[in-house]
Amino acid sequence: MTNIRTYTNERKTEEEEAEREERAEEQEHCPECGGRLVSDAEHAETVCEDCGLV
């Protein structure tokens, strides 16, 4: 019974990690132009390198 729970918990964790990676990948591209997004820690903003969208 413990092995089934362990497997289920590991599977759930793997699925959650895949979802987080997918969301992070989506956030790497500008929704306006598809350019690369960069974090501006000084101003706590994310800016597109290509079009300047904040």
Chimera marker file (.cmm) of the C-alpha trace (Angstrom):
<marker_set name="trace">
<marker id="1" x="0.000" y="0.000" z="0.000" r="1" g="1" b="0" radius="0.5"/>
<marker id="2" x="2.863" y="2.372" z="0.798" r="1" g="1" b="0" radius="0.5"/>
<marker id="3" x="4.407" y="1.767" z="-2.632" r="1" g="1" b="0" radius="0.5"/>
<marker id="4" x="1.176" y="2.780" z="-4.364" r="1" g="1" b="0" radius="0.5"/>
<marker id="5" x="0.968" y="5.998" z="-2.328" r="1" g="1" b="0" radius="0.5"/>
<marker id="6" x="4.608" y="6.784" z="-2.968" r="1" g="1" b="0" radius="0.5"/>
<marker id="7" x="4.185" y="6.218" z="-6.705" r="1" g="1" b="0" radius="0.5"/>
<marker id="8" x="1.006" y="8.335" z="-6.760" r="1" g="1" b="0" radius="0.5"/>
<marker id="9" x="2.697" y="11.179" z="-4.873" r="1" g="1" b="0" radius="0.5"/>
<marker id="10" x="5.762" y="11.034" z="-7.140" r="1" g="1" b="0" radius="0.5"/>
<marker id="11" x="3.540" y="11.062" z="-10.238" r="1" g="1" b="0" radius="0.5"/>
<marker id="12" x="1.562" y="14.041" z="-8.927" r="1" g="1" b="0" radius="0.5"/>
<marker id="13" x="4.794" y="15.913" z="-8.176" r="1" g="1" b="0" radius="0.5"/>
<marker id="14" x="6.104" y="15.217" z="-11.685" r="1" g="1" b="0" radius="0.5"/>
<marker id="15" x="2.868" y="16.495" z="-13.235" r="1" g="1" b="0" radius="0.5"/>
<marker id="16" x="2.948" y="19.647" z="-11.093" r="1" g="1" b="0" radius="0.5"/>
<marker id="17" x="6.565" y="20.307" z="-12.088" r="1" g="1" b="0" radius="0.5"/>
<marker id="18" x="5.712" y="19.867" z="-15.777" r="1" g="1" b="0" radius="0.5"/>
<marker id="19" x="2.864" y="22.374" z="-15.422" r="1" g="1" b="0" radius="0.5"/>
<marker id="20" x="5.173" y="24.884" z="-13.695" r="1" g="1" b="0" radius="0.5"/>
<marker id="21" x="7.769" y="24.512" z="-16.447" r="1" g="1" b="0" radius="0.5"/>
<marker id="22" x="5.113" y="24.985" z="-19.116" r="1" g="1" b="0" radius="0.5"/>
<marker id="23" x="3.838" y="28.168" z="-17.444" r="1" g="1" b="0" radius="0.5"/>
<marker id="24" x="7.396" y="29.485" z="-17.057" r="1" g="1" b="0" radius="0.5"/>
<marker id="25" x="8.115" y="28.767" z="-20.724" r="1" g="1" b="0" radius="0.5"/>
<marker id="26" x="4.973" y="30.655" z="-21.760" r="1" g="1" b="0" radius="0.5"/>
<marker id="27" x="6.115" y="33.617" z="-19.692" r="1" g="1" b="0" radius="0.5"/>
<marker id="28" x="9.479" y="33.771" z="-21.472" r="1" g="1" b="0" radius="0.5"/>
<marker id="29" x="7.883" y="35.172" z="-24.629" r="1" g="1" b="0" radius="0.5"/>
<marker id="30" x="6.170" y="38.521" z="-25.107" r="1" g="1" b="0" radius="0.5"/>
<marker id="31" x="2.413" y="38.218" z="-25.655" r="1" g="1" b="0" radius="0.5"/>
<marker id="32" x="2.560" y="41.119" z="-28.146" r="1" g="1" b="0" radius="0.5"/>
<marker id="33" x="5.514" y="40.342" z="-30.397" r="1" g="1" b="0" radius="0.5"/>
<marker id="34" x="6.847" y="36.962" z="-29.241" r="1" g="1" b="0" radius="0.5"/>
<marker id="35" x="10.155" y="38.548" z="-28.203" r="1" g="1" b="0" radius="0.5"/>
<marker id="36" x="12.247" y="37.496" z="-25.220" r="1" g="1" b="0" radius="0.5"/>
<marker id="37" x="11.137" y="38.724" z="-21.793" r="1" g="1" b="0" radius="0.5"/>
<marker id="38" x="13.722" y="39.805" z="-19.231" r="1" g="1" b="0" radius="0.5"/>
<marker id="39" x="13.281" y="40.606" z="-15.555" r="1" g="1" b="0" radius="0.5"/>
<marker id="40" x="14.190" y="44.071" z="-14.342" r="1" g="1" b="0" radius="0.5"/>
<marker id="41" x="14.801" y="43.398" z="-10.642" r="1" g="1" b="0" radius="0.5"/>
<marker id="42" x="15.588" y="47.046" z="-9.877" r="1" g="1" b="0" radius="0.5"/>
<marker id="43" x="12.098" y="48.113" z="-10.966" r="1" g="1" b="0" radius="0.5"/>
<marker id="44" x="10.383" y="44.758" z="-10.212" r="1" g="1" b="0" radius="0.5"/>
<marker id="45" x="9.128" y="44.518" z="-13.793" r="1" g="1" b="0" radius="0.5"/>
<marker id="46" x="9.371" y="42.165" z="-16.740" r="1" g="1" b="0" radius="0.5"/>
<marker id="47" x="10.201" y="43.828" z="-20.059" r="1" g="1" b="0" radius="0.5"/>
<marker id="48" x="10.283" y="42.597" z="-23.635" r="1" g="1" b="0" radius="0.5"/>
<marker id="49" x="13.733" y="43.063" z="-25.175" r="1" g="1" b="0" radius="0.5"/>
<marker id="50" x="12.246" y="43.571" z="-28.642" r="1" g="1" b="0" radius="0.5"/>
<marker id="51" x="9.226" y="45.866" z="-28.272" r="1" g="1" b="0" radius="0.5"/>
<marker id="52" x="9.676" y="47.212" z="-24.736" r="1" g="1" b="0" radius="0.5"/>
<marker id="53" x="6.319" y="45.987" z="-23.444" r="1" g="1" b="0" radius="0.5"/>
<marker id="54" x="6.303" y="46.096" z="-19.628" r="1" g="1" b="0" radius="0.5"/>
<link id1="1" id2="2" r="1" g="1" b="0" radius="0.2"/>
<link id1="2" id2="3" r="1" g="1" b="0" radius="0.2"/>
<link id1="3" id2="4" r="1" g="1" b="0" radius="0.2"/>
<link id1="4" id2="5" r="1" g="1" b="0" radius="0.2"/>
<link id1="5" id2="6" r="1" g="1" b="0" radius="0.2"/>
<link id1="6" id2="7" r="1" g="1" b="0" radius="0.2"/>
<link id1="7" id2="8" r="1" g="1" b="0" radius="0.2"/>
<link id1="8" id2="9" r="1" g="1" b="0" radius="0.2"/>
<link id1="9" id2="10" r="1" g="1" b="0" radius="0.2"/>
<link id1="10" id2="11" r="1" g="1" b="0" radius="0.2"/>
<link id1="11" id2="12" r="1" g="1" b="0" radius="0.2"/>
<link id1="12" id2="13" r="1" g="1" b="0" radius="0.2"/>
<link id1="13" id2="14" r="1" g="1" b="0" radius="0.2"/>
<link id1="14" id2="15" r="1" g="1" b="0" radius="0.2"/>
<link id1="15" id2="16" r="1" g="1" b="0" radius="0.2"/>
<link id1="16" id2="17" r="1" g="1" b="0" radius="0.2"/>
<link id1="17" id2="18" r="1" g="1" b="0" radius="0.2"/>
<link id1="18" id2="19" r="1" g="1" b="0" radius="0.2"/>
<link id1="19" id2="20" r="1" g="1" b="0" radius="0.2"/>
<link id1="20" id2="21" r="1" g="1" b="0" radius="0.2"/>
<link id1="21" id2="22" r="1" g="1" b="0" radius="0.2"/>
<link id1="22" id2="23" r="1" g="1" b="0" radius="0.2"/>
<link id1="23" id2="24" r="1" g="1" b="0" radius="0.2"/>
<link id1="24" id2="25" r="1" g="1" b="0" radius="0.2"/>
<link id1="25" id2="26" r="1" g="1" b="0" radius="0.2"/>
<link id1="26" id2="27" r="1" g="1" b="0" radius="0.2"/>
<link id1="27" id2="28" r="1" g="1" b="0" radius="0.2"/>
<link id1="28" id2="29" r="1" g="1" b="0" radius="0.2"/>
<link id1="29" id2="30" r="1" g="1" b="0" radius="0.2"/>
<link id1="30" id2="31" r="1" g="1" b="0" radius="0.2"/>
<link id1="31" id2="32" r="1" g="1" b="0" radius="0.2"/>
<link id1="32" id2="33" r="1" g="1" b="0" radius="0.2"/>
<link id1="33" id2="34" r="1" g="1" b="0" radius="0.2"/>
<link id1="34" id2="35" r="1" g="1" b="0" radius="0.2"/>
<link id1="35" id2="36" r="1" g="1" b="0" radius="0.2"/>
<link id1="36" id2="37" r="1" g="1" b="0" radius="0.2"/>
<link id1="37" id2="38" r="1" g="1" b="0" radius="0.2"/>
<link id1="38" id2="39" r="1" g="1" b="0" radius="0.2"/>
<link id1="39" id2="40" r="1" g="1" b="0" radius="0.2"/>
<link id1="40" id2="41" r="1" g="1" b="0" radius="0.2"/>
<link id1="41" id2="42" r="1" g="1" b="0" radius="0.2"/>
<link id1="42" id2="43" r="1" g="1" b="0" radius="0.2"/>
<link id1="43" id2="44" r="1" g="1" b="0" radius="0.2"/>
<link id1="44" id2="45" r="1" g="1" b="0" radius="0.2"/>
<link id1="45" id2="46" r="1" g="1" b="0" radius="0.2"/>
<link id1="46" id2="47" r="1" g="1" b="0" radius="0.2"/>
<link id1="47" id2="48" r="1" g="1" b="0" radius="0.2"/>
<link id1="48" id2="49" r="1" g="1" b="0" radius="0.2"/>
<link id1="49" id2="50" r="1" g="1" b="0" radius="0.2"/>
<link id1="50" id2="51" r="1" g="1" b="0" radius="0.2"/>
<link id1="51" id2="52" r="1" g="1" b="0" radius="0.2"/>
<link id1="52" id2="53" r="1" g="1" b="0" radius="0.2"/>
<link id1="53" id2="54" r="1" g="1" b="0" radius="0.2"/>
</marker_set>
